[in-house]
């Protein structure tokens, strides 16, 4: 996304993921003013990601993470509240499916999964409840 955005801000509850994000920025030669990640929990109202640099986003992207979130509807509302007027929220995640089939080895991070995907109807309802529309 770096060539298409003036500022990129990453937020993740995992310090390791934030470190990878910031390492990528360094490898690309991007200054922290352009691309920087911060550790934070968007479901926790007492965290340190309340400054103006974490608000009024034209676009917010969440990829392959919502299925790890304890309260997906609250997460979507919290992300929507950080959008600038007319901003877009894009969530990429699994389509609803069953648990690991018998005989198949579970993924090493399976203990962090709170659900196995979302139906289109669930996503539309959560977006609508957050005040978002097409």
N, C-alpha and C positions, 0 to 999 in steps of 0.2 A: 504493500500500500504506500510505501514511502514516496514513490514518484508522483503520487496523485493527491497527497495531503500536505498541508502546511505544517501540521503538528500531529504526532501520534503519541497517545498516552495509553500505556498498558496498565491494567490493574488485575492482580491475581492474589488469591489467598495463599498460594504456594510461593515461598521465597525462592525455591529452585526454579520455578517457571519464570519469575521476575528476572532472575539472574540470566537465564537463557535469552530472554527478550532483550535485556540490556547488552549482553554479549553480541547479539545479532546487530544491534545498533552500532556498536563499536566496530565490528567487522565491516559494516557498510560505510564506516567513516562518518556517521551522522552524529552531530552534537546533541547533548541532552535536551537542548531547546527544541530540537526537531523530533526526537524519538527517545522516550524514557519510560520505563516501567516502575511501578510502585507496588509494594505489598499492601494489600488491603482486603477487607471483607465487606462486600457491598450489602450483606444482610445485617451487619452489626452497626447500629447507629452511633456507637462510641469510637469508631475507628478514625484514622488520621487522613482520610481522603475526602475532606469536606471543602477544601480550598477552591477558589475560582478556576484553577487549572483543571479541575475535575468536573466541570459543569459546562453547559451550553455547547455540547458536541453536535456537529452537523450530521455525523454518522457514528453509530456505536455498533461494533461487531463482536459477537460472542460465538466462538467456534468450539464445538465438541466439549462443552463444559456444563451446559444446563442440566444434563442427566446426573451430574455430581452434586447438585445443589439441593439442600434439604427442603427449601420452599421456592420452587420455580416461579410461581405466580408473584411472590414478593420480589424476587430478583428482577423479573420483567418490569414491575412497577418502579423499582429503584433505578433501573437503567433508563426507563422512559422519563423519569423526573430529571435526569441529567442531560436530556436532549435540548438543543436550541429549538425555538419554534420552527416547525417544518422539517425538523431533523428526522433521520431514519434509523430504525433499529433492525439489525439483521442478526438472526440466530440460526446457526447451522448446528444440527444435532441429529441424533438417531431417530428414525421412524420407530414407532412402538413395536416391540417384539418380545418374545419370551426370554426366559433365563437361559443360561448356558446349557446347550443340549447335553444329555447324558453321554459320557465318554469323551467329551471335548474338554480340554484343559481351560479353566477360567483365566482371564487376563490377570496379570499381577496386581493391577489397580482395581480389581473388581470389588474389593471391600469399600471403595470410595463411591461406588455407584449407588444412587438413591432410587433409581428407576431405570427401566429399559426402554427408553424412547418416549416419543410423544405422538399422538395422532394429530392430524391437521385440525380437527375440531377443537382439541385441547389448546393448541397453540393460538388459534383464532380467538378463543374465549379468553385466554390469558392476556393477549394483546388488547382486546376490547376492554377488559377490566382495567387495564393500565391506561386507558384513554387513547390508545393508538388505533389508527385505521389505515386502510389501503392508501 
